[in-house]
Amino acid sequence: MPLPTLEPIRHATLADTPVQAAIASARTRTLNWLTSMQAEGQPAGVLRVSAAHDPVRWPGMLLPGTYNGTLARALLGDLSPLESPQARTLVTWLLAQRHADGVFRIQGMHNDAVFKKPDLAETWGYIDFHVTNYSLAAIDSLAPGLRPQLDFVRPLLDPLHLKAWLAERDLRDPWLEGNNIVNLGSFLLALQQSGDAATQATVRRAKDILFDWHDRLQEPSTGFWGVGQHADPLRLLHAMAGSMHNYHLWYAAGRSLPFQDRAVDYCLTQPPRVHSACIDVDLVDLLVHAHWQIDHRRGEIRQWLRALLPELLAFQNADGGFADVRDGPGIPPRRQDGWVQGYAEPQGLSNTFATWFRWIAIAMIAECLWPGWSPADKPWRFRSSIGIGYCQPASGRPTAP
């Protein structure tokens, strides 16, 4: 389906210049902070999660520290500390965290310390999908075209197995399931790109099943998935956060997304202020892609994005990194997703996860407001695989006059 004709986007004005300068300054400070996270005695690019991270006690956390930090550097157009020999060494280090079936797992995570669902297999499925998707994205930023090992996904290519897996998705928790869905979609697309003709046909059939499942369960009044969305504001917020992940399937396939205008209407009811790193990037991702794809409230979207951008920049810590949320009374410590009895650190610290996520939001806003502009003449390098950090190909964006 052809994309709609979009209204022209104005070039940056003089009023934009100080904001663009602030983005450039923030970028430099973040790159310096990422350099400071280099883990002692490890290959170049192997990073600690934060200044609180002790790699001797928590060696497994070097994996999320590294994949988040690598993807942040790639987005900011600076993998210069990782020239070809160093990049190959870092890819080798990342691949050493991979199991034989292709799953990447954080060292030190054990059954008695993880939880996402009461079913342990579902818990591990969520964690493994999440860590593997981000690890593969980091490897792709360093070694584009390297064929991934995806044996763990192949059982889900069987239609009965896939339908049974989809039947187990619990839409009382759409945020969790949105991550499961987009991660699976990313693996399916990777298989389709790297597989033979028979694999490609099998993947196409799996994708058809996936889209059919979504079509049956999408809520027309919001454009989201989730049970009880209208029961209270928090459920609706979580439905948005989860559904933003699912939407990537439509963006990557070039399909028209049903009820996208309703999703925009909801997001524009949210105040343009800093929440958490996840919620902020979810709102921005949804609004920016809608701005590019449909003719609905574009001026209001740009106004909302312009209001949020200085809030995001002001949230940068003095050391150059970004926190998830600020620390305070009643705020639980930050943990690795699913590792409930594992690594923990105070909120408010700069960490590679939040730093990457917040820069995704900043970069998407900048690309929407000023197409083609980027700080230091380094193009934004969004990840090519679906999931957080993915950005619709340039052919789907409006062109500035």
C-alpha positions as CSV (number, residue, x, y, z in Angstrom):
1,M,0.0,0.0,0.0
2,P,1.5,3.4,-1.0
3,L,2.4,5.8,1.8
4,P,0.2,8.9,2.1
5,T,1.4,12.2,0.7
6,L,2.8,14.1,3.6
7,E,2.9,17.8,4.3
8,P,6.3,19.4,3.9
9,I,8.5,19.7,7.0
10,R,10.1,23.1,7.5
11,H,13.9,23.4,7.7
12,A,15.3,24.2,11.1
13,T,14.7,27.8,12.1
14,L,17.0,30.1,14.1
15,A,14.9,29.1,17.2
16,D,16.0,25.5,16.7
17,T,19.7,26.3,16.6
18,P,20.2,26.4,20.4
19,V,18.4,23.0,20.8
20,Q,20.5,21.4,18.1
21,A,23.6,22.8,19.8
22,A,22.4,21.3,23.1
23,I,22.0,17.9,21.4
24,A,25.5,18.1,20.0
25,S,26.9,19.0,23.4
26,A,24.9,16.2,25.1
27,R,26.2,13.7,22.5
28,T,29.8,14.6,23.3
29,R,29.3,14.2,27.0
30,T,27.6,10.9,26.5
31,L,30.4,9.5,24.4
32,N,32.9,10.5,27.0
33,W,30.8,8.8,29.7
34,L,30.5,5.6,27.6
35,T,34.3,5.6,27.3
36,S,34.6,5.8,31.1
37,M,32.5,2.6,31.4
38,Q,35.2,0.5,29.8
39,A,35.6,-2.6,31.9
40,E,39.2,-3.1,33.2
41,G,41.0,-6.0,31.7
42,Q,38.3,-6.6,29.0
43,P,38.4,-6.1,25.2
44,A,37.7,-2.6,24.0
45,G,34.0,-1.9,24.1
46,V,33.1,-4.3,26.9
47,L,31.3,-1.9,29.3
48,R,30.1,-1.8,32.8
49,V,26.4,-1.1,33.3
50,S,27.1,1.9,35.5
51,A,29.6,3.4,37.9
52,A,28.1,1.1,40.6
53,H,28.7,-2.1,38.6
54,D,31.5,-4.3,40.0
55,P,32.4,-6.7,37.2
56,V,34.3,-9.0,39.5
57,R,31.1,-9.7,41.6
58,W,28.7,-9.4,38.6
59,P,30.6,-10.5,35.5
60,G,27.3,-11.4,33.7
61,M,26.2,-7.8,33.7
62,L,28.9,-6.9,31.3
63,L,26.7,-8.4,28.5
64,P,23.8,-5.9,28.9
65,G,26.4,-3.1,29.7
66,T,28.1,-3.9,26.4
67,Y,25.1,-4.4,24.1
68,N,23.3,-1.3,25.3
69,G,26.5,0.7,25.2
70,T,27.4,-0.5,21.7
71,L,24.0,0.3,20.4
72,A,24.2,3.8,22.0
73,R,27.5,4.4,20.3
74,A,26.2,3.2,17.0
75,L,23.1,5.4,17.2
76,L,25.3,8.4,18.0
77,G,27.4,7.7,14.9
78,D,30.5,6.9,16.8
79,L,32.0,3.4,16.8
80,S,35.4,5.0,16.3
81,P,36.8,3.4,19.5
82,L,36.0,0.1,17.8
83,E,37.8,0.1,14.5
84,S,37.9,-3.1,12.5
85,P,40.3,-5.3,14.7
86,Q,38.6,-4.1,17.9
87,A,35.2,-4.7,16.5
88,R,36.0,-8.2,15.5
89,T,37.4,-8.8,19.0
90,L,34.2,-7.4,20.6
91,V,32.0,-9.5,18.3
92,T,34.0,-12.6,19.4
93,W,33.4,-11.6,23.0
94,L,29.7,-11.2,22.5
95,L,29.4,-14.5,20.7
96,A,31.1,-16.2,23.6
97,Q,28.0,-15.4,25.6
98,R,25.9,-17.4,23.1
99,H,24.6,-21.0,23.8
100,A,24.7,-23.6,21.1
101,D,21.1,-23.0,20.1
102,G,21.7,-19.3,19.5
103,V,20.4,-18.0,22.8
104,F,22.4,-15.3,24.6
105,R,22.2,-15.5,28.4
106,I,23.6,-13.4,31.2
107,Q,26.1,-15.3,33.3
108,G,25.0,-15.9,36.8
109,M,21.2,-16.0,36.2
110,H,19.7,-19.1,37.7
111,N,16.2,-20.6,38.1
112,D,15.8,-19.6,41.7
113,A,16.6,-15.9,41.0
114,V,14.5,-15.1,37.9
115,F,10.8,-14.3,37.5
116,K,8.5,-12.9,34.8
117,K,5.6,-15.4,35.0
118,P,4.7,-18.2,37.4
119,D,5.7,-20.7,34.6
120,L,9.5,-21.0,34.7
121,A,9.7,-21.8,31.0
122,E,7.8,-18.7,30.2
123,T,10.1,-16.7,32.4
124,W,13.2,-18.0,30.6
125,G,11.5,-17.6,27.2
126,Y,11.0,-13.9,27.9
127,I,14.5,-13.3,29.3
128,D,16.2,-15.3,26.5
129,F,14.3,-13.5,23.8
130,H,15.1,-10.1,25.2
131,V,18.8,-10.6,25.8
132,T,19.2,-12.3,22.5
133,N,17.5,-9.7,20.5
134,Y,19.6,-6.9,21.9
135,S,22.8,-8.9,21.7
136,L,22.2,-9.7,18.0
137,A,21.4,-6.0,17.3
138,A,24.7,-5.0,18.9
139,I,26.6,-7.6,16.8
140,D,24.9,-6.4,13.7
141,S,26.0,-2.8,14.4
142,L,29.6,-4.1,14.5
143,A,29.5,-6.8,11.8
144,P,26.6,-6.1,9.5
145,G,25.5,-9.2,7.6
146,L,26.9,-11.8,10.0
147,R,24.4,-14.6,9.9
148,P,22.9,-15.3,13.3
149,Q,22.4,-18.7,14.9
150,L,18.6,-19.0,15.5
151,D,18.0,-22.7,16.1
152,F,16.0,-21.9,19.2
153,V,13.3,-20.2,17.1
154,R,12.8,-23.0,14.6
155,P,10.2,-24.9,16.6
156,L,7.9,-21.8,16.4
157,L,7.9,-22.1,12.6
158,D,5.6,-25.0,13.0
159,P,2.1,-23.6,12.6
160,L,0.6,-25.6,15.5
161,H,3.5,-24.8,17.8
162,L,3.2,-21.1,16.9
163,K,-0.6,-21.0,17.4
164,A,-0.1,-22.7,20.8
165,W,2.5,-20.2,21.8
166,L,0.3,-17.3,20.8
167,A,-2.6,-18.8,22.8
168,E,-0.4,-18.6,25.9
169,R,0.2,-14.8,25.5
170,D,-1.4,-13.2,28.5
171,L,-2.9,-9.9,27.4
172,R,-3.5,-8.9,31.0
173,D,0.1,-7.9,30.8
174,P,0.4,-6.5,27.3
175,W,3.7,-4.7,28.0
176,L,5.5,-8.0,28.8
177,E,3.8,-9.7,25.8
178,G,4.6,-6.9,23.5
179,N,8.3,-7.6,24.1
180,N,7.8,-11.3,23.5
181,I,6.0,-10.5,20.2
182,V,8.5,-8.0,18.8
183,N,11.5,-10.2,19.8
184,L,10.0,-13.2,18.0
185,G,9.2,-11.0,15.0
186,S,12.8,-9.8,14.9
187,F,14.1,-13.4,14.8
188,L,11.6,-14.4,12.1
189,L,12.7,-11.5,9.9
190,A,16.3,-12.5,10.4
191,L,15.5,-16.1,9.4
192,Q,13.7,-14.9,6.4
193,Q,16.6,-12.7,5.3
194,S,19.3,-15.4,5.8
195,G,17.4,-18.6,5.0
196,D,16.9,-20.6,1.9
197,A,13.7,-20.6,-0.2
198,A,12.0,-23.2,1.9
199,T,12.8,-21.3,5.2
200,Q,11.6,-18.1,3.7
201,A,8.2,-19.7,2.7
202,T,7.9,-21.1,6.2
203,V,8.6,-17.8,7.8
204,R,6.0,-16.0,5.6
205,R,3.4,-18.5,6.8
206,A,4.4,-17.8,10.4
207,K,4.1,-14.1,9.9
208,D,0.7,-14.5,8.4
209,I,-0.4,-16.4,11.6
210,L,1.1,-13.7,13.7
211,F,-0.7,-10.9,11.9
212,D,-4.0,-12.8,12.0
213,W,-3.7,-13.2,15.7
214,H,-3.2,-9.5,16.1
215,D,-6.1,-8.6,13.8
216,R,-8.4,-10.6,16.0
217,L,-7.4,-9.1,19.3
218,Q,-6.7,-5.4,18.6
219,E,-8.9,-3.0,20.4
220,P,-10.4,-0.6,17.9
221,S,-11.1,2.2,20.3
222,T,-7.4,2.6,21.1
223,G,-5.4,0.6,18.5
224,F,-3.8,-1.3,21.4
225,W,-3.7,-4.9,22.6
226,G,-4.5,-5.7,26.2
227,V,-7.3,-6.8,28.5
228,G,-9.2,-4.2,30.5
229,Q,-7.5,-1.2,28.9
230,H,-10.3,1.2,29.9
231,A,-10.5,-0.1,33.5
232,D,-7.9,2.4,34.7
233,P,-5.2,4.8,33.4
234,L,-2.3,2.5,34.3
235,R,-3.7,-0.4,32.3
236,L,-4.1,1.8,29.3
237,L,-0.6,3.2,29.6
238,H,0.8,-0.3,29.8
239,A,-1.3,-1.3,26.7
240,M,0.3,1.6,24.8
241,A,3.8,0.6,26.0
242,G,3.3,-3.0,24.9
243,S,1.5,-2.3,21.6
244,M,4.3,0.1,20.5
245,H,6.5,-3.0,20.3
246,N,3.9,-4.9,18.2
247,Y,3.6,-2.0,15.8
248,H,7.2,-2.7,14.6
249,L,5.8,-5.7,12.8
250,W,3.7,-3.4,10.6
251,Y,6.4,-0.9,10.1
252,A,8.9,-3.6,8.9
253,A,6.3,-5.2,6.6
254,G,5.2,-1.9,5.2
255,R,1.6,-2.6,6.2
256,S,-1.0,-0.1,7.0
257,L,-1.5,-0.2,10.8
258,P,-5.2,-0.3,11.8
259,F,-6.5,2.4,14.2
260,Q,-3.1,4.2,14.3
261,D,-5.0,7.5,14.6
262,R,-6.6,6.3,17.8
263,A,-3.2,5.4,19.2
264,V,-2.0,8.9,18.4
265,D,-5.0,10.5,20.1
266,Y,-4.1,8.6,23.3
267,C,-0.4,9.5,23.2
268,L,-1.2,13.2,22.8
269,T,-3.2,13.1,26.0
270,Q,0.0,12.3,27.9
271,P,1.9,15.3,29.2
272,P,5.3,15.8,27.4
273,R,7.4,15.3,30.4
274,V,10.0,12.7,31.5
275,H,8.7,9.5,32.9
276,S,10.8,6.4,32.7
277,A,13.3,5.6,29.9
278,C,10.9,2.9,28.6
279,I,7.7,5.0,28.6
280,D,9.4,8.0,27.1
281,V,10.8,6.1,24.1
282,D,7.5,4.2,23.6
283,L,5.5,7.5,23.3
284,V,8.1,9.0,21.0
285,D,8.4,6.0,18.8
286,L,4.7,5.7,18.4
287,L,4.1,9.4,17.6
288,V,7.1,9.8,15.3
289,H,6.2,6.8,13.2
290,A,2.6,7.9,13.0
291,H,3.8,11.4,11.9
292,W,5.6,9.8,9.0
293,Q,2.9,7.3,8.0
294,I,-0.6,8.9,8.4
295,D,-2.2,12.3,7.9
296,H,-3.4,12.8,11.5
297,R,-2.6,15.7,13.9
298,R,0.9,16.1,12.6
299,G,1.2,19.7,13.8
300,E,0.2,18.6,17.3
301,I,2.7,15.7,17.2
302,R,5.5,18.1,16.3
303,Q,4.4,20.5,19.1
304,W,4.4,17.6,21.6
305,L,7.8,16.4,20.5
306,R,9.3,19.9,20.7
307,A,8.0,20.2,24.2
308,L,9.5,16.9,25.3
309,L,12.9,17.4,23.7
310,P,14.3,19.9,26.2
311,E,12.9,17.9,29.1
312,L,14.9,14.9,27.9
313,L,18.1,16.9,27.4
314,A,17.7,18.4,30.9
315,F,17.5,14.9,32.4
316,Q,21.1,14.1,31.4
317,N,23.3,13.5,34.4
318,A,26.4,15.6,35.1
319,D,28.6,12.7,34.1
320,G,27.1,12.6,30.6
321,G,25.0,9.5,31.0
322,F,21.2,9.2,31.6
323,A,19.2,7.5,34.4
324,D,16.1,5.5,34.1
325,V,14.2,7.4,36.8
326,R,15.3,9.6,39.7
327,D,15.9,7.9,43.1
328,G,13.7,8.8,46.0
329,P,11.5,7.5,48.8
330,G,9.6,4.3,47.7
331,I,11.5,4.0,44.5
332,P,12.8,0.4,44.1
333,P,16.4,-0.2,42.9
334,R,17.0,-0.8,39.2
335,R,17.4,-4.4,38.3
336,Q,18.1,-6.4,35.1
337,D,14.7,-7.3,33.6
338,G,13.6,-10.6,35.1
339,W,16.6,-11.1,37.5
340,V,14.5,-10.4,40.6
341,Q,17.1,-11.8,43.0
342,G,20.2,-10.7,41.1
343,Y,22.0,-7.5,40.3
344,A,20.6,-4.3,41.7
345,E,21.7,-0.7,41.8
346,P,20.2,2.6,43.0
347,Q,18.0,4.5,40.6
348,G,19.2,7.8,39.4
349,L,22.6,6.5,38.2
350,S,23.7,6.9,34.6
351,N,23.5,3.4,33.1
352,T,23.9,2.1,29.6
353,F,20.3,0.9,29.2
354,A,18.7,4.2,30.0
355,T,21.4,6.2,28.1
356,W,20.7,4.2,24.9
357,F,16.9,4.4,25.4
358,R,16.9,8.2,26.0
359,W,19.1,8.8,23.0
360,I,16.7,6.8,20.9
361,A,13.9,9.2,21.9
362,I,16.1,12.3,21.3
363,A,17.3,11.0,17.9
364,M,13.8,10.1,16.7
365,I,12.5,13.5,17.7
366,A,15.4,15.2,15.9
367,E,14.9,13.1,12.8
368,C,11.2,14.0,12.8
369,L,11.7,17.7,13.3
370,W,14.7,18.1,11.1
371,P,15.0,15.3,8.6
372,G,18.7,14.6,7.7
373,W,20.1,16.7,10.5
374,S,22.3,15.1,13.1
375,P,25.0,16.4,15.5
376,A,28.6,16.6,14.5
377,D,27.7,15.5,10.9
378,K,27.4,11.9,12.1
379,P,24.1,10.4,10.8
380,W,21.8,8.8,13.4
381,R,22.4,5.1,13.0
382,F,19.2,3.4,14.2
383,R,19.2,-0.3,14.5
384,S,18.0,-2.2,11.4
385,S,16.2,-5.0,13.2
386,I,12.8,-4.5,14.9
387,G,12.7,-3.8,18.6
388,I,13.5,-0.7,20.7
389,G,15.8,1.5,18.6
390,Y,14.4,0.4,15.3
391,C,13.4,3.2,12.9
392,Q,11.3,2.9,9.8
393,P,13.4,3.0,6.6
394,A,14.1,6.4,5.0
395,S,11.7,5.7,2.1
396,G,8.8,5.9,4.6
397,R,9.7,9.4,5.8
398,P,8.7,12.7,4.5
399,T,11.3,14.6,2.6
400,A,12.2,18.2,3.5
401,P,11.8,20.7,0.7
